[in-house]
Amino acid sequence: MVSTLYMNDEKYKLIINQGKAKGFEQISLEKKDFLKEISFLLNEPKKVFLGLGDFLEIGDYSTLIDNIFFDTEGIKIENILDSNNRRISLEGDVPFSFFKLAVYFPDFLLKDVPTSCISAIGEKSRLFPGAEIFIKFIKPYEPLVLTAMPFEIAIEFVKRVGLDENNLLSTEYKKKNGTVNKEVYAGDIIRFISGDRKSLVIEKHMHGHDLKENDVVYIGRGEAGVKTFSTVNSIAFNPFDNIIPESRITLYGSSLVSLLVLFNYNGKLDYFLKSESFDEYMPSLVVYSAVKEKAPELIDIEIQHRNLQNNIIGQRIEHSGTSYKSVEREIEVVFAGSSININQVKTMVTERMQAYRHNPGDLVKKIYDIARVRYKNFCTVGN
């Protein structure tokens, strides 16, 4: 599964970016030399921070929440919310993720829903290709996952890759006791780990543990926001457009296993990285930026590699044997064997959302009004 876009006679590409004015240098290397050069790009960290959304997992959870609790109309409303909230976010100072994850889900979709229902989604949603193997190798760096996802989903993803609650800092929704002593969501939030504020969490952790800039590294795709990649020592994996110019290191690969080339200190991973079995996970391109900003030509090259790798990742997921529909069915089986009447829950949510089916603009306005006040209070108290 190798494209001529990035390999020529078994050679791999490293690009050294020197900024818009000075341009960049392209270096083609054989596998052995490529692995050696890449291993020098990142100082060995003491602490690794990781994204979760679209990085350790592939994004099923959001659609699953809508489909399971709000029939199929949820997707239609979510698409309207996404387009409007992104525009509102660009015009104001409320992060895009805040509208959905800190208002829409807790106050509208999930209010009075048993928290165990959400845990089931985290237990069954699909992980990103290579997530478990990647985490296994970086455990010595005490990884801490930072995510805007609600805790009940995030902790299940974290446990599935071999970590625990000590390795997670996530958004937390308010809860209360419902009928039959079942814990349900009460609306509102206790804590929100927002996109651009993740950098503040990392800086606070560095200060509290006497860590310097090169002692830590953040790895993600873009869900952390531009500020995290621009202010924290970082690695961007197949990043979104707005992140490409910001991260010190960008790596394009078809699995999270591809990232291990950056952690081969003193050749300790040679036995794995130089094996034939690793060939399909070799990165197509690694870009190291000595300075900020990139020439448009370099950005175009990176976008080509990202699109290529995203296509390969899509094929990996498609041929993994676990489809989105099969995940839905597995969750339905879990609910069927539990004491929760999922049809009753779905009816409750659907009836509550009925008013917005034909007037989603009213929902957008209500979410915006809540988000504006909540985010202001959230920033004031420093959650």
HUQUIVEN-V694189 format. One record per pair of residues at least 4 apart in sequence whose ideal C-beta (glycine too) atoms are under 6 Angstrom apart, sorted by the first residue. I is the first residue (numbers start at 1). J is the second residue. D is the distance in Angstrom with one decimal. If there is no record, write none. Layout:
BEGIN
i-><I | I>
j-><J | J>
d-><D | D>
END
This chain:
BEGIN
i-><1 | 1 | 2 | 3 | 5 | 6 | 6 | 6 | 11 | 11 | 12 | 12 | 13 | 13 | 14 | 14 | 14 | 15 | 15 | 15 | 16 | 16 | 17 | 17 | 17 | 17 | 18 | 18 | 19 | 19 | 20 | 20 | 23 | 24 | 29 | 29 | 35 | 35 | 38 | 38 | 39 | 41 | 41 | 42 | 43 | 44 | 45 | 45 | 45 | 45 | 46 | 47 | 47 | 48 | 48 | 48 | 48 | 49 | 49 | 49 | 49 | 50 | 50 | 50 | 51 | 51 | 51 | 51 | 52 | 52 | 52 | 52 | 53 | 54 | 54 | 54 | 55 | 55 | 56 | 56 | 57 | 57 | 57 | 57 | 58 | 58 | 60 | 60 | 60 | 61 | 61 | 61 | 63 | 64 | 64 | 66 | 66 | 66 | 66 | 67 | 69 | 69 | 70 | 70 | 70 | 70 | 71 | 73 | 74 | 77 | 80 | 81 | 84 | 85 | 85 | 85 | 86 | 88 | 89 | 89 | 94 | 94 | 94 | 95 | 95 | 97 | 97 | 97 | 98 | 98 | 98 | 99 | 99 | 99 | 100 | 101 | 101 | 101 | 102 | 102 | 103 | 103 | 103 | 103 | 104 | 104 | 105 | 105 | 106 | 106 | 106 | 106 | 106 | 107 | 107 | 110 | 111 | 111 | 112 | 113 | 113 | 113 | 114 | 114 | 114 | 115 | 115 | 118 | 118 | 119 | 119 | 120 | 120 | 121 | 121 | 122 | 122 | 122 | 123 | 124 | 124 | 124 | 126 | 127 | 128 | 129 | 129 | 130 | 130 | 130 | 130 | 131 | 131 | 132 | 133 | 134 | 134 | 135 | 135 | 137 | 138 | 143 | 144 | 145 | 145 | 145 | 146 | 146 | 146 | 147 | 147 | 148 | 148 | 149 | 149 | 149 | 150 | 150 | 151 | 151 | 151 | 154 | 154 | 155 | 158 | 158 | 158 | 163 | 169 | 170 | 171 | 171 | 172 | 172 | 173 | 173 | 174 | 174 | 174 | 175 | 175 | 176 | 177 | 178 | 178 | 191 | 192 | 195 | 195 | 196 | 196 | 198 | 198 | 199 | 199 | 199 | 199 | 202 | 206 | 211 | 211 | 213 | 217 | 218 | 218 | 218 | 219 | 220 | 221 | 221 | 222 | 222 | 222 | 224 | 226 | 226 | 226 | 227 | 228 | 229 | 229 | 229 | 229 | 230 | 234 | 234 | 235 | 236 | 236 | 236 | 237 | 238 | 238 | 238 | 239 | 239 | 239 | 244 | 244 | 245 | 245 | 248 | 249 | 250 | 251 | 251 | 252 | 252 | 252 | 252 | 252 | 252 | 253 | 253 | 254 | 254 | 254 | 255 | 257 | 258 | 258 | 260 | 264 | 264 | 269 | 270 | 273 | 284 | 285 | 294 | 294 | 322 | 335 | 346 | 356 | 356 | 367 | 370 | 371 | 374 | 378>
j-><280 | 312 | 7 | 308 | 308 | 13 | 284 | 285 | 28 | 30 | 29 | 34 | 28 | 285 | 27 | 37 | 286 | 24 | 26 | 287 | 25 | 288 | 24 | 287 | 289 | 294 | 22 | 290 | 291 | 293 | 293 | 295 | 295 | 298 | 33 | 34 | 261 | 273 | 261 | 286 | 264 | 249 | 288 | 262 | 214 | 265 | 141 | 215 | 216 | 217 | 215 | 142 | 216 | 138 | 141 | 143 | 217 | 144 | 146 | 202 | 218 | 143 | 145 | 219 | 55 | 220 | 223 | 224 | 56 | 145 | 147 | 154 | 223 | 59 | 221 | 223 | 220 | 221 | 128 | 131 | 125 | 127 | 128 | 157 | 126 | 128 | 64 | 125 | 126 | 121 | 125 | 153 | 67 | 68 | 121 | 70 | 74 | 75 | 78 | 74 | 346 | 349 | 74 | 349 | 350 | 353 | 350 | 357 | 78 | 360 | 360 | 85 | 364 | 89 | 96 | 99 | 96 | 368 | 94 | 96 | 98 | 371 | 375 | 194 | 195 | 101 | 148 | 195 | 102 | 371 | 375 | 103 | 367 | 371 | 104 | 105 | 148 | 171 | 189 | 192 | 107 | 367 | 370 | 371 | 108 | 367 | 109 | 110 | 110 | 173 | 185 | 187 | 189 | 111 | 187 | 185 | 185 | 187 | 184 | 117 | 185 | 345 | 182 | 184 | 340 | 152 | 183 | 152 | 153 | 152 | 156 | 331 | 334 | 125 | 153 | 153 | 156 | 157 | 156 | 327 | 330 | 331 | 322 | 131 | 256 | 255 | 316 | 134 | 255 | 256 | 257 | 161 | 256 | 161 | 257 | 256 | 257 | 161 | 162 | 260 | 143 | 167 | 167 | 158 | 167 | 168 | 169 | 193 | 198 | 154 | 170 | 171 | 193 | 153 | 154 | 170 | 171 | 173 | 155 | 170 | 172 | 168 | 170 | 168 | 163 | 167 | 168 | 167 | 193 | 193 | 192 | 193 | 190 | 191 | 185 | 189 | 186 | 188 | 190 | 183 | 186 | 186 | 181 | 182 | 184 | 383 | 378 | 224 | 225 | 225 | 227 | 224 | 228 | 227 | 228 | 231 | 232 | 232 | 211 | 215 | 216 | 233 | 233 | 228 | 232 | 234 | 235 | 224 | 237 | 239 | 239 | 240 | 243 | 228 | 230 | 242 | 246 | 231 | 232 | 234 | 243 | 246 | 247 | 246 | 247 | 248 | 249 | 243 | 247 | 250 | 251 | 252 | 306 | 309 | 243 | 244 | 250 | 299 | 302 | 293 | 294 | 289 | 288 | 287 | 283 | 286 | 283 | 284 | 285 | 305 | 306 | 309 | 258 | 283 | 309 | 312 | 313 | 281 | 281 | 281 | 283 | 269 | 269 | 273 | 273 | 274 | 278 | 305 | 305 | 298 | 299 | 326 | 342 | 350 | 360 | 363 | 371 | 374 | 375 | 378 | 383>
d-><5.9 | 5.7 | 5.5 | 5.6 | 5.6 | 5.9 | 3.4 | 5.8 | 4.3 | 5.9 | 5.7 | 4.2 | 5.8 | 4.9 | 4.6 | 5.8 | 5.3 | 5.3 | 5.3 | 4.5 | 4.6 | 5.6 | 4.6 | 5.8 | 4.2 | 5.5 | 3.9 | 5.7 | 4.3 | 5.3 | 4.8 | 5.3 | 5.6 | 5.0 | 4.3 | 4.0 | 5.9 | 5.5 | 4.7 | 5.7 | 4.3 | 5.9 | 5.1 | 4.9 | 4.5 | 4.9 | 5.5 | 6.0 | 5.7 | 4.6 | 4.4 | 5.7 | 4.7 | 5.6 | 4.1 | 4.6 | 5.7 | 5.3 | 5.8 | 5.6 | 4.5 | 5.4 | 4.9 | 5.5 | 4.1 | 2.8 | 5.1 | 5.3 | 5.0 | 5.3 | 3.7 | 6.0 | 4.2 | 5.3 | 5.1 | 5.4 | 4.9 | 5.0 | 5.6 | 5.0 | 6.0 | 5.6 | 5.8 | 5.4 | 5.3 | 5.4 | 5.5 | 4.2 | 5.5 | 5.5 | 4.9 | 5.4 | 6.0 | 5.7 | 5.0 | 5.3 | 2.9 | 5.7 | 5.3 | 6.0 | 5.8 | 4.5 | 3.6 | 5.3 | 5.9 | 5.7 | 5.6 | 5.9 | 5.9 | 5.4 | 4.5 | 5.5 | 4.7 | 5.9 | 5.8 | 3.9 | 5.3 | 5.9 | 5.9 | 4.1 | 5.3 | 5.3 | 4.8 | 5.0 | 4.9 | 5.3 | 4.8 | 5.2 | 4.7 | 5.6 | 5.6 | 5.7 | 5.6 | 5.2 | 4.7 | 5.8 | 4.7 | 6.0 | 5.2 | 4.9 | 5.4 | 4.9 | 5.0 | 4.8 | 5.4 | 5.6 | 5.2 | 5.2 | 5.8 | 4.5 | 6.0 | 5.8 | 5.7 | 6.0 | 4.7 | 4.6 | 5.6 | 4.6 | 5.1 | 5.6 | 5.6 | 5.8 | 4.8 | 5.3 | 5.5 | 5.1 | 4.8 | 4.3 | 5.6 | 4.8 | 5.8 | 5.4 | 4.8 | 5.8 | 5.7 | 3.9 | 2.8 | 5.5 | 4.7 | 5.3 | 4.8 | 5.1 | 5.9 | 4.3 | 5.8 | 4.5 | 4.7 | 5.3 | 3.4 | 3.9 | 3.8 | 5.3 | 5.4 | 5.2 | 5.2 | 3.9 | 5.7 | 4.3 | 5.6 | 5.6 | 5.7 | 5.8 | 5.8 | 5.6 | 5.9 | 5.0 | 5.3 | 5.5 | 4.9 | 5.1 | 4.9 | 5.1 | 5.4 | 5.1 | 4.4 | 5.7 | 5.5 | 5.3 | 5.7 | 4.7 | 5.0 | 5.9 | 4.1 | 6.0 | 4.7 | 5.9 | 4.8 | 3.8 | 5.9 | 5.9 | 5.0 | 5.5 | 4.4 | 4.5 | 5.3 | 5.6 | 4.4 | 4.7 | 5.6 | 5.3 | 5.8 | 4.2 | 5.9 | 4.7 | 3.7 | 4.9 | 5.9 | 5.8 | 3.2 | 3.8 | 4.0 | 4.7 | 4.7 | 5.0 | 4.3 | 4.8 | 5.3 | 5.3 | 4.2 | 4.1 | 5.5 | 5.5 | 5.1 | 5.8 | 4.7 | 4.5 | 4.6 | 4.9 | 5.5 | 5.6 | 5.1 | 3.6 | 4.3 | 3.9 | 5.7 | 5.7 | 5.6 | 5.8 | 5.4 | 4.8 | 5.2 | 4.1 | 4.6 | 4.4 | 4.7 | 6.0 | 4.7 | 5.1 | 3.6 | 4.6 | 5.7 | 5.7 | 4.9 | 5.3 | 3.7 | 5.5 | 5.9 | 5.6 | 5.3 | 5.8 | 4.9 | 5.5 | 5.7 | 4.6 | 5.1 | 5.1 | 5.8 | 5.0 | 4.6 | 4.0 | 5.9 | 5.0 | 2.5 | 4.3 | 5.3 | 4.1 | 5.6 | 5.0 | 4.5 | 4.9 | 4.8 | 6.0 | 4.3 | 5.9 | 5.1 | 5.1 | 5.3 | 5.2 | 4.5 | 4.5 | 5.4 | 5.6 | 4.0 | 5.9 | 5.5 | 4.1 | 5.9 | 5.7 | 5.7 | 5.9 | 5.4>
END
